[in-house]
Amino acid sequence: MRSMPRTDPGADSEADPAASVVASPGAPGRGEGTGSASVGLAPIPVDPMVHRRFADAQAAWPLRRLGAVAVLAPVLFVLSVVASGGWALVTSPGWTVIVLMIAVACATTVARYLPRPGTGLKLDFGCTPCAAVAAVSVLASLGVLSSAPHEVPTAILALGIAGFGLRQRLTNPITCAA
């Protein structure tokens, strides 16, 4: 498989699917009489490393995990707001933004427990102590957040706890036995 189309002047342009993209305007058989304007655009080269990064991200974040984050984040946001004394968008907009960030971090942490495609229904726990710390951090951040409603410093502390749990879940520390 080639990563770049052939640009040899002697190459057969009918056999090369990218030839229609790089064809010169007015070339015979390329857009004449069909009502479509031919475009003389050169193909955009794709760096294989960029493609690999996207493939790695897709493998680590399959659709079921992304869907779980999309569903859990609003639910956790509403639960956090209700547990912390209600909506405070007007009186404390900074607190509301921090609570939203906490909800997304906690939803991402919980979504990382979902199994990868093809592994059945077995949850992806990884190392048990590390998995427990990440799960407890979700509960701890929500507990700290509800301990002092609408207080920005307390919300920042809860965000730090949620961020610690997310980092614990995303990385496999060297001290972990797994």
N, C-alpha and C positions, 0 to 999 in steps of 0.2 A: 504494500500500500504506500503510495507516495503522499507526501504532505503538501507538495506544491504542484500546480499544473505545469505541464510541459510548455515551454515557450520557444522551442526550436522553430526556426523559420521553415524547416523542411518537414516538420511533423504534420501528420494528417489531421486537419482541423475538424473533419467530420467525426473522427474516432475519439477526439478529445472533448469531453463534456464542458470543459472550461473555455473552450475556444469561442463559444458564443458570447461569453462575457467580455473577452478581450478583443473581439473582432472590431475592426475599424468601421466607422460609420460609412454606410454606402457599399460595404462589401457584398458581393453577390450572394443571394440567398439568406441574408441576415436582416430581416425587417423590411425589405422592399416589397411594396404592394400588399402587405398584410395589415396595414393600418397602425402598426406599432412602430414607434421610434426606436432605433437601435441606440444603445448606450455604449460608449467606448470606455467603460470602467475597467480598471485593472483589479484583479482579485486582491483581497486583503490577506497578507500573509498571517498565518496563525502560528504563534509560538507554541511548540509542543509542551513546554513547561507550564504555560498558562492553561492549556487544555488538561494537563495532568492534575493541576491544582483543583480545577472544577470537578474533575472526575473523583478525586479524593474527597472533596467536600460533599459530593452527592452520595458517596459510599458511606460517609460518616453521618450524614443527615438525610436519610431516606424520607420519602413523602409522609410516612406515618408519624415520624418524629416532628416534622415541620407542622403537620396537621394538629398534633397534640399541643405544640406550643401555641398555635393559633387559637385553639379551643380553651386551653387552660389559663392562658394569660388574662383574658377578660374575666374569667370566673374568679381567679385568685385576686385580681384587682378589686372586684366588687366585694368579695369576702373580706379583704384587707380594709377597705373603706368602711364597711359595716362594723367590723370588729373594732375599728379605731374611733368610733364615735360619729361616723357619718361623713357626708360630702363636704369638702372644704376648698372648693376651687376658687372662690372669691376671696376668702379670708386668708388662705395659705396655698397659693398656687405652686410654690416650690415643694411643699410637702406632697401635693398631689402628683407632681412629676416624679418625685423620688419613689412614691408608692407604686407608680406605674412601672418604673425601672425594677423595683423589687419583684413585682408580679411577673415580669418577663424573665428575670433571672431565675426565679423559683420554678416557673413553667418549663424553662429550658432544662433545669436540673432534673425535674421529674420526667421530662420527655426522654432524657438519656437512659432511663431504665427500661424503655420499651425495647423489645427484641428487634434485631435486624431482620430484614426480609430473608426468608429461607431457613430461619432457625426455629421455626415453630412458635409455640406460645411461651417458651422459657424466657423469663425476664433477664435482662443483661445487667447482672449485679456487679460483676468484676470481683475485685478484692472485697471481702465482706466488711472489714473495718472501715475501709475508705468509702464503701457504699453507704454504710450506716452514718458516717460523719456527714456526707452530702445530704442524705434524707433528713437527718436531725437539723441540719442548718436551715432547711426550708421551714420547719416548724419553729425553730428558734427565732428566725428573722420575723416571722409573723407574730410570735409572742412578744418580742421586743417592740415591734411596731405598735401593737395594741396596748402596751404598758403606759405610753404617754401620747395620747391622741393629739394630732396636729402639731407636734413638736418636731421641727426640722432636724435638730441634732440627733434625736432618737431615731428618726427615719434614716439618717445617714449611717448610724450604727447598724441598723437593720439591713441596709443595703450592703454594708461591708460583710455582714454575716452571710447574706445571700450570695454575694460575689465569691466569698471564700468557698462555700459549698459548691458553686458552679465550677470554680477552678479545680476543686478537688475531684469533681466528677469528670471534667474534661481531660485532665492529665492523670497519668499513672505515676505517682511519686516513686522515687527510687527506694524509699523506705518501705513501700508496699511489698508484701510477700508474693503477690501474684505476678 
